[in-house]
Amino acid sequence: MVIKDLAALHGPTTGTVTLPHHLMWQADRTFDLDDPGTLQWLYEIVLREARGSADLVEWLDSRMLHACWPSLYLPHGIRHVWEMSHPSLSNAREASPVQANPTYVRWLAQQQAA
């Protein structure tokens, strides 16, 4: 699931939130968004498990998505469709001094060569 307009993403960026069961089945679904690692984990979960654009709008923030995009651990297919739909995310990854997922870069090169 990819949202059409990143500007529509205005989810929480601070404080403590609890994800609904359809996004995370664990008993403790609480996230402290003031902890960068926990916020990143929430973004990875939402990007993988969202049922529709309502989940994306409710839980993701466009500015924060761009900031943490390079370091998110996502399946290659999810990263690829988001970057194809939103080149600004691809630009954020490419501009990052640390490519958190070099296997994606290799995978993408293979896809483009095929």
Order of alpha helices (4+ residues) and beta strands (2+ residues): beta-beta-alpha-alpha-alpha-alpha-alpha-alpha
